[in-house]
Amino acid sequence: MFPAASRAYQAGPVVPGSVANLTELSTIPLTGLPEGFPVWVVSLQQEARLRTSAAALIANQIIASTDPARRWFMQAYGPGDANPWLTQLNWFFNSATGSDEATGAAAGTALATLAEWKRRMGGAVLSAGLYHLTFAAAEADPSLDVELSGAGQIWIDVTPTTIANATVAAYTAPTDIAEYAYLVLVEALDLTPSLNRRIRFTSGPAAGCVSFIQVVNPTGAGTNTARITQPVLLDPALGTIPQGAIIAPAAPNTLVVETLFDCGAPAIKVTKGPVPATSQRSVVVSGLACTQATPAPASQVSLEGPLGAAVAFYGCNLRTDKVLGNGYVVGCKTRNDGAPSLLQGNGNADQVLTIATTTAALIFHSCCFDSGADTSNVLLVDVLADGGTGVTCLPGKTEFAGVHNMICDVLATSVLQVFDAGVVIVKSGGSLYGTNNIAPAERGYYCQAPGVTFSVDAAPTITCTGAGGVDTRICGVNNAWGAYPVAATPQLSTVAIPVV
């Protein structure tokens, strides 16, 4: 690497051994400079070399010179190089005001893109500890393909924008009678424009919990009332591991309504070294919104990481038609513009999970599925399937734990369905219930041959309500309720997900 403090003397003008930034680099006189001449660029902590080339310019990689026939080529760090950026743990991003020549070490010196951070890492194994990436604006491509050491972690926090402040007048948690969480505000705040937006509670026992607005004025009591998802504890302080516990708010707790920055459709892939004795997340993504500007997106969110240190999404709004892979999705909302989202785990890529295979590849905890969900190889803990076709269990395995709300509003559709070789394991004797409007021929639960359903403890109560709905625990053929000795599903991490 070219020494930063030295100066190079050629037959022509004096040429600095280092320049402050790329602007200075592009204005260096080239008279007498040989092919491959090196200059150290302080802003990027990287060497540039002069080459004869007409290659297209690429930001921070191929830089114009004073000669149109020559270019400055930045010399990328590779795995094993003494890369000074690898020890910087706190990174800030702002696509509106940031610069990809900045250090990224503070909000005032933020990078503009995640792509620049990935370029600086150079494909190295990230081993310095916890890399905390904070975004203050939308990020066009939030995807990662990284390798971490056993101690390496990445937390991605997308800072939301507050659009309203309010106070809780009353909150009703979901029960067998009240089938969903219900919020009433003190203020006469019209929540209609905030449909699908996130709520964050800011005082009381639920401070730090997040929820999503599902239906405004569901009972006709006013537009300051809403059906919401159960409040789940996110990271109450920046830099704290998200907790994942459900906590009920109470009057007169305060809250804010938030807009999340749109960050495209993320794909997170992690390779990780041996995990320490204390299980940890490999990558945590918090507060991201996915493809919000595009109607009916043909996009997918994918998570892929080691089972002992899974990727986790917390409090995100995922407007996508697929969530695939393995990991945790906690306190999130999925929606697909009127169609069910496909939720499919692939912890064992070459194996379809069956009744005898108890590893749940993809876990959804305290999440909401707009217009229902099609599931395969997933564990659902305290979820809300709100509208559409409820939950349809596809080939593979779907496990339920906790209390679930299936609110089905599609004519002649059961609220919980099993098709083909679908396998359902109900890990608790709680309730699976829902509303199926104007569908007299359909049921609360429908198992179509050769679907199979087992209850680990006791058969849950499944209720179908609404005009003409048929209450039933099970119907269809080639299926059974009954105790089945299935071991507890191995959790992807021992941190944050409460035992059900």
N, C-alpha and C positions, 0 to 999 in steps of 0.2 A: 504494500500500500504506500502511496506517495506521502512523504513526511509533510505534515501540515505547516511546519514552521520554515521550511526551506524555500529557496528561490532558484529558479532555473534560468540560466543565461544562454541565449542563442545568438546567432549571427544578426538577427533582427532585433526587435524591441525587447526590453526586459519583460519576461513572462512570469507571473506569480506562480509559486508552487501550490498555492491554495487560493480559492475565491470564496466569497461569502455565500453566494447563491448562484442559481442557474442563470439569472440575468447577467451577472458579471462573467460567467463562463462563456455565454454566447457572444460576448463583445471582445474577447481576447484577440489581439492581432495574431495572425497565423504565420507571418513571414518567418521562414526558416525553421518552423516546427516540424519535426519528423513524424512519420507514421507511428501511431501508437503512443504519442506524447501524453504523459499523465498529468492530471491536475486534481487536487483534492477539493471537493465541494463541501464546505463546512455545514451548510443547512441540511444536507442529506447524509452527512457523515459517510461519504462514499467517494470513491475514485472515478473520474471520467477519463476516457482515452480517446484521442483524436484518430479518426479513420477516414479514408477516402470512400465516400458512399453517398448515394442519393436516396437512401432509405427514407420511408415516411417517418415523420416525427411522431414520437410517442411520449406523452407526458412523463417526466422524471426517468425516462429510459433512453430515448434518442433525442438529442438536443441540437438545435441549429447552431451553426458557427458563422463567422464572418465570410466564409467561402461557401457558396451554394453547393459545391461538389464535395464538401467534407462535413462530417457530423461528429459530435461528441457522444460517445457511447458510455453510459453509466455501467460500472462493473458490479454486477449484482453479487450480494453475499450468498454463499451456498451453505449447506449443512456442514457444520464443523468449523466454519470461519469465525474469526474473532469479531463478531457483529455487536457493535456497541448498543444497538436498539433492543437487544434481547433482555437486558436487565431493567428496562423501563417498564414498570408494572401498571401505572395509571395512564390511560389514554383517553383523550377527549375528541369528539367529532362534531362538526357542524357543517352540513352541506351548503348552508346559506352564507356563512361568514368565514368558514375555515379555509386553510391553505394547505395543500399537500407538500409544501416546503417547510411548514411549521414543525415544531418539535412534538406537538400533540400532548404535551405534558400537563396542560392546564386549559381551562375553558377559554382563556384569552389567546391561547396559541394552539387552537384545535386544528386537527387535520380536516380535510374536506370529505374524504372518502375512506371507507374500510379497505378498498382495493389498495390504497397506498400503504396502510398498515400491513396488509398481507405481503406486499412487495418488500417492505423493510424486514419482515421476519425471515424472508428468504427460504422458506420451507424447512427451517431448523426445528429441532425438538424444543418445545417451550418448557423450560425447567426451572425458571427463577422463582416460581410461586404462583400467586393468584394475579392474573392479568385482568384488570377491571377496565372495560370499555364503555364509556358513557356517551350517548348520542343525544344532542340537543335539537335535532331536526331529522327529517326523513333521510333514509339511506337507500339508495337505488338497489344495491345488491348486498343483502345481509348474510350471504352464504359463507360457510367456512369449511375447509378441509384441512384439519390440523393434526399434528402429532404432539402429544403431551407426555412429559415424564410422569412418574407416579405421583409427584407432588404438584404437577402443573394443573391449573384450572383457568377457565375463562368465564367471567361474568359479563354479560351484555345488558346494560340498562338503557332503555329508551325513555327519555324524560317526557312525560305527558304535558299537555297544556290544559290548565283549569279554565272552564268556560262558565261555571256557576258554583255558588256556595249555598248550602241549605242545612236544615236542621231536621232531625228525625222526630216526628210526632208519634209514630207507632211502627212497630215491626212485628210481623207474624212469621215464625219459622214454618217450614213445610211439615205437615202431619198427615195422618190418614184422612182428616177432614178438610184441612186447608192444604191443597195439593201442591202448593208452590209458595216460595217466600214472597211476602207482600209488604210493601213499604208505603208509608204515608208521611208526607212532609208537613212541617209547620207552615212554611211559606206557600203562597199561592203561585208557585213556580210551575209553569207549563212544561212538562217533560216531553211533550210530543216531538219537538225538534231533537231531543237527545236519545231517541230510540236507538238501541244497539250501542250506545256509548257506555263507558266504564264509570262506575262510582267508586270513590275511595273514601273510607271513613277516617276522620281525622281526630276524633276524641272518643273517650269512653273505652270499654273493654274491646271493641272491635277496631280500635285505631290501627291503621296499617292494613286492614282488610279491604279487598276489592270485590266488586260485583258488577254485573252487567244488567242494563235495563232491557227487559224482554218485551213487555206489553205495557203500554200506558193506559191508565184508566180501565183496568180489566173488569171491575165490578160496577162501573158507572158512578163511582163516588167522587170523581174529579180528576183533572189532568195532573194534579200533584200527587197522584198515587200510581204505583207501578208494580207489576210482577217482575221480580228480580231473581238473579241466581243467588245461591247462598253465599254470604260473605266469607271469603277464604283469606287467611293471613298471608300477605305478600311480604316483601322485604320492608319492614317498618322504618329502617334506617338504611341509607345507601351503604352498601358494603356488608350487609348482614345476610347470612344465608336465609333464603325464604323458608317460611315455616310450614305452610300448607294446612293449618288447622282451621276448622270452621268455627267462627265466633259470632254470636248474635249481637247486633247493636241494640240500643235502647234509647228512649227519649231522655234527655234532650241532646244526644250525641250529634256532632256535626259531620258534614260530608262535603265533598266536592265532586262535581261532574266533570269528566276529563275527555279530551280528544287525544287519541294515540297517533303518533306519526306513522304514516304509511311507509313500510320498508320492504315492499315487494314480497316475494315468496321465498322464504329462507330454506336452505338445505344445509344441515349441520352434520358433518361427518368427522368423527374423532377416532384416532388411534391413540391408545394410552398405555404407558408402561405399568408395572405392577402397582396396584392400588394400595395405599397405606392401610393399616389396621382399622383406622376410622374411615368408614366409607364416605365418599364425597361425590358430588356432582362433577362431571368433567367440564360441561359447558352449561351455564344457566342463562336463559334469555328472558328478559322481563320487560313488559310494557310495550311490546311491538304490535303494530297493526299490519295485516297482510293484505295486499292488493285491494285496498279499500276503494280505489278510484275506478276500478274496472268492473262493470256488471257481469254477473254470471261467469266468473273467472275459470278458465280451463287451466288451473294451476295446482300445484301440490306443495305441501310442507313436508319435509322429510327430516327424520332424526335418525342418526346411526352412531352408536357408541358402545363401549364395553358395558356388559350387564352390571358389573360391580361399581361403575361410576358413570351413570347414565346421563344423557343430555336431558335438560328439563326446560320447559316453557312455562312461565308464570304470568298470569294476568294479561294474556295476549288476546287480540281480536283477530281470528284467523278466517278471513273470507276466502275460502278455497274449497275445491271439490274433493280434495284428498289430504289426509294426514297419515303418513306412512312411516314405518321403521320401528325403532324401539326406544323407550325412554318414558319420561313423565310429562304429562300435560295437565297443569294444575290451575284451577281458577280461570280457565280460558273459555272463549266462546268460538264455536265454529258455525259458519253459515255459508250456504251455497245458492243464494238467490232462488229459493223455492224448491230446491231439490235436496235430498239427503246427502250429507257428506260421507265419503268412504273413510272409515277408520280401520286401518289394517296394520297389524304388527308383523314383524318379520325377524324376531329374535333368533330363530333358526331358519335361515334362508331356504334350506333345502327340505324343510319339514313342516307339514301342516299340523298345528297343534290339535291334539285330541283329548278325550277325557282322561287319558293316562299321562298326558304331558302337561305338567302344571306350571310351566314357566309362562307368565303373562308378558309378552314382549312390549306391549304398549299400554300404559296405565293412564286413564283419564280420571282425575279426582276433582270433584266439585266443579264440573264443567257443564256448559249448556250447548246443546246441538239444535240450532235452528232448523226447522223443516225435517227433523229427525236425523237418523244416522244408520248407515249400513256398516256392520261390524264384523271383524274377523281377527282372531288372535289378540283380543284386548281384555283388560280388566277395567270395569266401570265402577267407580266408588262415588256414591252420592251425586249422581248426575241428573240433569234435567233435559229430557228430550221434548222440545217445545214446538208443537205443531207438526205439520206434514204427516209423514208416515210412521211416526214413533221410532222404534228401534227394530231393525231387521237383522237377524243374526245369519250371516252368510257361512259358507263352509269354513271350517276352522273352529275356534272356540271363543265364546264370549262368557266372561265371568262377571257376576254382579256381587257387590258387597255394599252394605249400608241401605239407605232408603232412596228409592228412585221415583221420579215423577215422569210418567209417560203421558204427554198431553197431545193426543192425536186428533187432528181436525180434517182429515181427508175422508171423503165418503167411502164406505165399504172397505175400510182398512183396519186391521187389528192394531192395537197399540204396541204390542210386543209380538214379533213374528220370528219363526225359525224356518228357514228354507234349506232344502237339499241336505247336505251332511252337516248342517249347523249343530253345534253342541253348546248348551247353556249350562253353566254351573252357578247356582245361587248359593253364595257363601254364608248367608244369614237368613233367618226366618222372618225378616221384616216385610215391608210392603212394596209391591210393584203395582202401581195403580195409574189410572189415567182417564182422560175424557175423550170419548170417541163420539163425535157429534153426528146425528142423523145416519147411523149405520146399523140398522136393526139386524142385519144378517151377520155381523162380525162380532168379535169377542175381545175381551181384555187381553187374552193370550191365545196364540194360535201356533201350533206346532205341526208342520207339514212333513209327511214322510219323506225321507227317513230321519228327520230331526230327532234329537234326543235331549232330554232335559233332566238334570239331577239337582237335588238340593242337598247341600252338605250337612246342614243341621236339621231344619224343618221346612216344609213347603211354605213359601210365603203366601200372603194373601194378595191375590190379583183381582182388581176390581175394574170393571168397565162401566163408566157412567155416561149419561147423556141420553138423548131420545132413542129409545128402543135398544140400547146397548145390552149385551148379555154378560152378566157376571159369571166368570168361570176361572178355575185355577188352571185347567189345562183342557185342551180339546184338540182334535186331530187324531192321527193314528201313529202306531209304532213309537210310542214315547211313554215316559213314566216319571212320576214324582217319587222320590224316596231318598232315605239317607244313603249317602255314598261316601266311603272312607277316602276322601281326597286330602292330601297333605296341604297345609297352608301354602298359598302361592308365594314362591320366593320373591321378595321385593327387590327392585333394582337398586335400592339404597336403603340403609336403615335410618337415614336422616329425613325429616320433614313430613313424611306421610304417616299420619296416625294409624295405629293398629285398629282395624275394624272388628 
